[in-house]
Amino acid sequence: MPHFQPEIGPAAPDELPAAAALLRTCGLSPEGLDGESLLLLVARWQGRPQGCIALESHGDEAVLLRSLAVEPALRGRGLGARLLDAALALAGEAGVRHAALLTEGAADFFALRGFRPVARAQLPAALQASAQLRGACPDSAGAMLRELHGGLRVRPAVEADMAAVLGIYNHEVEHSSSTYQYALRTLEEQCEILMTRRRDGDGFFVAGTPDGRVVGYSSYGLFRPREGWRFSCEHAVYLHPDWRGRGIGRLLLPPVMAHARRRGFHTMVGVVDASNTASVRLHEALGFRVAGVLKEGGYKFDRWLDVAFVQAML
């Protein structure tokens, strides 16, 4: 097959029938594709639409993503992810604050891209009048939400990201108790961590700006090396100091949770400085609970530190 490089853009009027047929093939309803509040993006390949996604506009508060479909013969080639990225980029460029969707069987696919599960009642108020939420989608479809932050993209980390990741981590080594390490990490060590994650099949994600800056990262690995621990994993999330307090952690935790769940892990653990209430609240908002506190288990900056173990069942 020729090099796979589909063109993604707004659907032309004469492409609507092909997009509707694709949706029906994928078991989705084509209803409302020509609505005034709906922008349909299509992925064109070999002269016709091979994938699509729709954005239902609800002002600058939120956009509802609908009708994500890919030609069955082209699945597994990343086309769904490209369509989703294109839709999120458009919404972010327009200043929209939230993206939401309903899904029955693809929660992990969207979680890998920063979406988190929420109750429908927790979706932005602007979406509550959407026909999709008021009966067009079955009650069994789960709601998911993510903040857009002006076009931030969550993606798997690559080696070129490691210098920025290293800067984020070493800032914490020097200035915070979010890690109990004293010595600065080297770039060689950081690249080896990425290679180890890849070798073991574990996940490593970064949050990047449209201009390529890495502003946070998350990863996970085995919690303990003994065989009996093989279904438990431990994660880490670190943010650039200039990007704290913007909800970036909410983008970076769902991908590692979904990735670990797909790999068969049963539970995920985080080790948090018990005095870091912001981190504890972040974890609790995403389904973690404080499983226990190790009193004075850490020592840094000439003081004893209590250690909280947060845990989520995957």
HELIX and SHEET records of a PDB file:
HELIX    1   1 PRO A   13  GLU A   15  5                                   3    
HELIX    2   2 LEU A   16  THR A   25  1                                  10    
HELIX    3   3 PRO A   72  LEU A   74  5                                   3    
HELIX    4   4 LEU A   79  GLU A   93  1                                  15    
HELIX    5   5 ALA A  107  ALA A  111  1                                   5    
HELIX    6   6 ARG A  120  GLN A  122  5                                   3    
HELIX    7   7 ALA A  125  LEU A  127  5                                   3    
HELIX    8   8 GLN A  132  ALA A  136  3                                   5    
HELIX    9   9 GLU A  159  ASP A  161  5                                   3    
HELIX   10  10 MET A  162  HIS A  175  1                                  14    
HELIX   11  11 LEU A  187  ASP A  200  1                                  14    
HELIX   12  12 GLU A  227  TRP A  229  5                                   3    
HELIX   13  13 PRO A  241  TRP A  243  5                                   3    
HELIX   14  14 ILE A  248  ARG A  262  1                                  15    
HELIX   15  15 THR A  277  ALA A  285  1                                   9    
SHEET    1   A 7 GLU A   7  PRO A  10  0                                        
SHEET    2   A 7 LEU A  38  TRP A  45 -1                                        
SHEET    3   A 7 ARG A  48  HIS A  58 -1                                        
SHEET    4   A 7 ALA A  62  VAL A  70 -1                                        
SHEET    5   A 7 HIS A  98  THR A 103  1                                        
SHEET    6   A 7 GLY A 142  GLU A 147 -1                                        
SHEET    7   A 7 ARG A 116  VAL A 118 -1                                        
SHEET    1   B 7 ARG A 153  PRO A 156  0                                        
SHEET    2   B 7 PHE A 204  GLY A 208 -1                                        
SHEET    3   B 7 VAL A 214  LEU A 222 -1                                        
SHEET    4   B 7 SER A 232  LEU A 239 -1                                        
SHEET    5   B 7 THR A 267  ASP A 273  1                                        
SHEET    6   B 7 ARG A 303  MET A 313 -1                                        
SHEET    7   B 7 ARG A 289  LYS A 300 -1                                        
END                                                                             
